[in-house]
Amino acid sequence: MTVSEDDIYKVPGNYVTAELKVKKSRFISQLFRVREKEEAEEKYTEIKKQNYNATHNCFAYRINEHEFRYSDDGEPSGTAGKPILAALDGKPVLEVLCVVTRYFGGTKLGTGGLIRAYADAANLALDQVVIKRKIRSNLLKLSFGYEMENTVRKLINDFNGRIQSGNYLKNIEMEVTIPHSQSDLFAAKIIEVSNNQIKIEK
């Protein structure tokens, strides 16, 4: 069974930094992979401390389709964070944080100029990033008798799953990851082939 395209998403595979100069203002973009919002917030706080003397430290992050945040950090509303987020979504890439640090060069850029500058700075970093493809999976816990081990292993393989851990006690206890769109079918198949003898927990 092949992995569905719906289960595949893209993430940054490396740290990237890039610099853009617009009318003597410096826009330094940094791109990181972050797996959850807490990690993104901590990384942003760290970058802001490192660049405490910058005029602005604007950012956007997107963890998944529903979890994201952006900030203009003192720039006019809508001129920095949103353009950075739009650049990330245009890739599209998840589990990503982009911070664009601005050092003011003495010339105001206006609303349109700022939007273009922040978007261009983010895109400059995105152009250099190595993209990795990840599979969106569900974690399942299985408990079964030793006589079912070969059957279970074959099903895990058939559904493009991976064994994360295994304990051989009175019964075999396994934690497995199965591609999200196939996990319900996998669970149903496990119950069917075992006559409901395999315990499964999501």
FENMO-V299386 format. One record per residue. N is the residue number from 1. D_LAST is the distance of its C-alpha to the last C-alpha in Angstrom with 2 decimals. Layout:
<<N D_LAST> <N D_LAST>>
This chain:
<<1 21.01> <2 21.84> <3 19.69> <4 20.16> <5 22.30> <6 19.99> <7 17.42> <8 20.29> <9 21.58> <10 24.49> <11 24.92> <12 28.12> <13 28.80> <14 31.68> <15 33.49> <16 36.32> <17 39.30> <18 42.06> <19 45.13> <20 46.94> <21 50.37> <22 51.58> <23 55.02> <24 54.86> <25 51.47> <26 48.89> <27 45.27> <28 43.10> <29 39.56> <30 36.76> <31 33.41> <32 30.38> <33 26.76> <34 24.60> <35 20.81> <36 20.60> <37 23.21> <38 24.20> <39 25.16> <40 27.11> <41 28.96> <42 29.88> <43 31.14> <44 33.19> <45 34.72> <46 35.68> <47 37.31> <48 39.15> <49 40.58> <50 41.71> <51 43.43> <52 44.77> <53 48.10> <54 46.71> <55 47.56> <56 43.99> <57 40.51> <58 38.57> <59 34.97> <60 31.99> <61 28.41> <62 25.53> <63 21.99> <64 20.42> <65 21.69> <66 21.54> <67 22.19> <68 25.78> <69 28.99> <70 32.63> <71 35.88> <72 39.58> <73 40.58> <74 43.98> <75 44.73> <76 45.59> <77 42.61> <78 40.79> <79 42.75> <80 40.39> <81 36.69> <82 36.26> <83 38.11> <84 35.99> <85 32.75> <86 34.33> <87 35.10> <88 31.50> <89 30.31> <90 33.10> <91 31.81> <92 28.90> <93 26.90> <94 23.84> <95 23.11> <96 26.87> <97 29.52> <98 33.18> <99 35.92> <100 39.45> <101 42.17> <102 45.55> <103 48.93> <104 51.43> <105 54.44> <106 56.85> <107 56.54> <108 54.40> <109 52.38> <110 51.88> <111 48.74> <112 48.63> <113 49.49> <114 46.70> <115 44.06> <116 45.28> <117 45.51> <118 41.99> <119 40.52> <120 42.71> <121 41.79> <122 38.05> <123 38.67> <124 40.88> <125 38.00> <126 35.59> <127 38.21> <128 37.98> <129 34.24> <130 32.57> <131 29.56> <132 26.45> <133 23.96> <134 20.27> <135 17.29> <136 14.62> <137 11.30> <138 7.52> <139 6.24> <140 4.63> <141 6.33> <142 8.99> <143 12.02> <144 15.11> <145 18.89> <146 21.07> <147 22.53> <148 19.35> <149 19.12> <150 21.23> <151 19.49> <152 16.01> <153 17.66> <154 19.48> <155 16.53> <156 14.83> <157 18.28> <158 18.84> <159 15.88> <160 16.98> <161 14.07> <162 14.70> <163 14.28> <164 13.89> <165 14.76> <166 15.84> <167 17.41> <168 19.90> <169 20.55> <170 21.21> <171 18.23> <172 16.61> <173 13.43> <174 11.93> <175 9.70> <176 9.91> <177 9.98> <178 10.61> <179 12.80> <180 11.37> <181 13.71> <182 12.95> <183 9.19> <184 9.70> <185 12.82> <186 11.50> <187 9.15> <188 12.34> <189 14.54> <190 12.94> <191 13.44> <192 16.85> <193 18.27> <194 17.42> <195 18.68> <196 15.51> <197 16.21> <198 13.08> <199 10.38> <200 6.81> <201 3.81> <202 0.00>>
